[in-house]
């Protein structure tokens, strides 16, 4: 999944994005990206786990965890059902990235998390349309 996102942005950076996806915008052009997005925000079970693995996290709150959620790009979908089906295939990568973002010692990560566990530990919201309004080219950074 993450490799596909990097490949997509590499294509954009190389200037190979199809011109038909550009639309007129204020002060230039905006580009309609051929992706959907999902915003992932930790819930109470994640916070409980985080507090349990590191005493330094006892003061963290759900508001702290939600302050800067991670946004993941998905293939373009028209329905929430299709996006949910795709998420059920890639949730493990997202789960791992979320765990690693807060606690990098994978020996204390949950073993073999299921999609049901993902749904208990995280709120998520789909966004089917992404529009790039920036004049600068996209920059890529491997995660």
N, C-alpha and C positions, 0 to 999 in steps of 0.2 A: 504494500500500500504506500508506504513512505517513499519507496523507490519510484513509484509511478508519479507521485507529486513532484519529486525532484526532476524527473524526466520532462514533465509538463512545463515546469518553470525554465528548464534549460532550453526548451523549444521557444518559449516566449523571449528569453534573453537573446537567442540567436536571431530573432526577428522573423521567425517562421509562423507566427500566429496568423490564421486566415483573416484577410481584410474584411470579410463579410461579418465578422464579429465586432467590428468597431462601430460605435454609434456616436452621433454628434453630442458634444457636451459643452459645458460652460468653459470657455478659455482653451478649448482644445478638443480632443476626442476621448471618449470613455470606451473602455473595452469590456464587453460582456464576456466573462470567462465561462468556459464550458465545464464548469464544476458546480457542485453543491457544497455546502459546508455544514458542519455540526459543531456546536459550542458545547463543551463538556465541563460540568461543574461538579466537584465532589459534594457528597451528601454525608450525613451523620456517620454511617458505618465506616467511611473512609477516614473521617476525622478521628473516630474512636481507635481505628487501627494505627493511625499516625501517632496519636498520643501514646499508645501502648508500646510502640517500638522505639520511641525516643522521648525521654523525660523533658527535653528542651522544647517539645511541642505542646506541653500541657496548657499553655496560655493561648494557643491558636483557637480561632473561632471559625464557624462556617463562613462568616463574612470575610475573614482573612483569606480563606481558600477560594472564595468566589470573586475576589477583587480583580484577578487577572486570569480569567479562564483561557484554556487553550482552544483554538479553533482548528479543526482538521478539515482538509478538503477531501471531498468524495466525488465520484463521477456525477455528472449531471443527471438528476432524476426529477420527474414531474410530480411524483406522489410520495407522501410520507411512508406509505407501505413499502415502496421499492427501496427507499433509503434505509428503512428499518431492516429489511432483508439483507441489504449490503452490510449494514453495521453488524448484524449478527454473524457475518463472515470475518470481519476485521476487528471486532471488539478487543481481542486479546492483545493486538499491537497497541491499541489506544490505552488499554488498561495498564500495560507495561510502561508506556511512556508517562502516564499520570503517576504511577508509583515511583518511577525513577526521578521524576521532577521534584519529588518531596523527600524521598529517602532512597539513596542509591544502593544500599546493601540488599541485594536480591535474596539473601538467605532468609530474610524475614518477610518476604512478599508472600501473599497467598499462593498456594500451589494449585495449578490447574483451575483458574477461575472460569466460571461459566458465564454465558450471556445473561442469565438470570442474576448472577452475582454482580455483574457489571451494572445492570439496571437498578439494583439495590444500592450500590455504592456511588452512582453518578446520575445526576440529572443531565439531560441533553436536549438540545433544541436544534432542529434542522432549519437550514436556510437554502432554498432552492435556486436563488439567483445571486450571483456575485458580479459586481461591476467594479472595475479598476478605474479610478478617477485620477490617478497620479500621473504626473508627467515623467517621473524618473522610471528607468527600467527596473524590473524586478531583480532582486539579488537573491541568490540561493545560498543556503547554509545547511550542510548535512546534519541531521539529528541522529 
